[in-house]
Amino acid sequence: MKKLIRRCPFLILLASMGILFSLIGLGGRNNIYEGQEYDPLKKPVLSAVFTAMKEGIYPWQIFDQGSAPVMALEESSGRGDQADRLSGESDLSGQADTTGEETMALSGGEEGSAGASAQGGAGSQGSISGNSLEKEGAESKTGADREEVSVSSGEKAAEQFVSGNQLGKRDPASGTKTESPDSHGGSRQPQADAPQIPQGRLEPLRESTREEYLNHISADIYGDAGVMRAAQYEFSQVDESYFDDALFIGDSRVVGLRDYTDLSEHADFYCETSLTIQKMLKENFSGKGTVEEALSENEYGKIYIMSGINELGVGTTENFMEQYTQVVDTIRAAQPQAKIFIQGIMRVTGKKNSSDAIFNNSNINARNNAIATLADNKQIFYIDVNEAVCDEEGNLNAEYTFDQLHLLGKYNDLWKQFLMAHGAVDAPPQD
């Protein structure tokens, strides 16, 4: 044994550490690791320990009293990059156009995942779909009580949106509007009779609960107030020249937009498979550098952001919103003259929505409701491509996708046409 230790000290050290961490993982299954998944073949206890470390949960915290509740509370203060534990994005580099022969699997969300029933269907924007509304330590509520709380939260959102921000309805007696030409082949309707759009960013109605964090539920803590406000802006139809000074930033869905439309002939694209909001600004895009470098070296008139599918199942709505806000604010500081377009996260198909506990439309809608609140309809705009690619039930149209998540090549043109119908064009100067 002594000879073996002398000859292979590093191997012995690794084996000892593996045994130690495995014991810690077993000991913490009902403590700090109760939110981790265990599988003797696919995800043993040792894997759960290292996955938790990526989330900021460290082995020595097993000795802290009440450490399990602390883990959920620490999520609200933010943490480092966690997206490596997910691979919900599949690579489009080898995607055929419309053959339907693609068979890429999404390892980030397997079919039939446990807990999918708790997520509900696609629903409309702002639906909570079974999310618990109790604070930590509150008494358990019956189904009827939960429904009552959900309704009251919706009323609170409406009250905050209407009375707190003084957003009124359009007055039909104000007269019809006339159209004025723009410089991109489209038209823009003046906003003289439109209701005043409130300034400032909306605050969440509540915090995510520990139960939601442990079950990877993206809590709808903002309601649809931001979406309602964003909808007040009347966009203009534009042509391709509108994108001559545009920058698109995003994940593999944006890769498809770049590869299967002619927008790359007009705009710059900084996109990459599995990109997350945490990596967006500092990721080194092959042959181009980082987004921060692009912002310092070029002047853009429009900047489009699409991110969020890879971040599902990691952290809370608050964490995602904090990172997203930081990215938007950084871009705005670097390019104060540019219009920023926050693109809603594209939904998944009805099949995936009903079978996946993480990659489903309830979680997507909740996070879209959050990022929509950043739009001020002056410099920052929220647009939702789901209007163009979803079916009557609000799910990604199954005919448009090869993997229930990404658009088939030719259907990216629907996205392009949607963008051309949602230009933000400054009103011409008045004589």
ABEGO torsion letter per residue (X at the ends): XAAAAAABAAAAAAAAAAAAAAAAAAAAAABAAAABBBBAAABBAAAAAAAAAAAGBBAAAAABBGAAAAAAAAAAAEBBBAAAABAABBBAAABBAAAGABABBBAABBBGBBGAAAAEBAEBBGBAGGBBABBBGBBBBBAAAAAAAAAAAAAAAAAAAAAAAGBBBBBAAAEBBBBBBBAAGBBBBBAAABBBBBBEBBBBABBBBAAAAAAGBBBBAAEAAAAAAAAABBBBBBBAAAAAABBBBEBAAAAAAAAABAAAAABBBBBBBGBBAAAAAABBBBGAEBAAAAAAABBBABBBBBBGAAABGBEBAAAAAAAAAAAAAAAAAABAABBBBBBBBBBBBAAAAAABAABBAAAAAAAAAAAAAABAGAABBBBBAAAAABBAAGBBBAAABAAGABBBAAAAAAAAAAAAABBBBBBBBBX
